[in-house]
Amino acid sequence: MTSHDQLHDSGQAENTKPNYTLRRIKFAAAIIGFVSSVTLLFTWHVTDRHMAWLVAGIYILTGLWLVVRFAPRD
């Protein structure tokens, strides 16, 4: 049983409210990271391969997070 199941089974899930401020901060950080990384990928002349991989990784991770965040939940 996961901690989420235990929280739901104990009846405390109805009393807790989602932390919308934290959600907004995470969303803003993901958008800023996504836009800045895509801007760097298109405008930056690569001189250091390690930094290029870091920027590409941030781009991919933030893009995937945004896709999963806004995917339909059927």
SULCORCOR-V923193 format. One record per backbone hydrogen bond with DSSP energy under -0.5 kcal/mol. CO is the residue of the C=O (numbers start at 1). NH is the residue of the N-H. Records with the same first field share a line. If there is no record, write none. Layout:
# SULCORCOR-V923193
CO: NH / NH
This chain:
# SULCORCOR-V923193
2: 6
3: 7
4: 8
5: 9
6: 10
7: 12 / 13
8: 11
12: 15 / 16
18: 20
19: 23
20: 24
21: 25
22: 26
23: 27
24: 28
25: 29
26: 30
27: 31
28: 32
29: 33
30: 34
31: 35
32: 36
33: 37
34: 38
35: 39
36: 40
37: 41
38: 42
39: 43
40: 44
44: 46
48: 52
49: 53
50: 54
51: 55
52: 56
53: 57
54: 58
55: 59
56: 60
57: 61
58: 62
59: 63
60: 64
61: 65
62: 66
63: 67
64: 68
65: 69
66: 70
67: 71
68: 71
72: 74
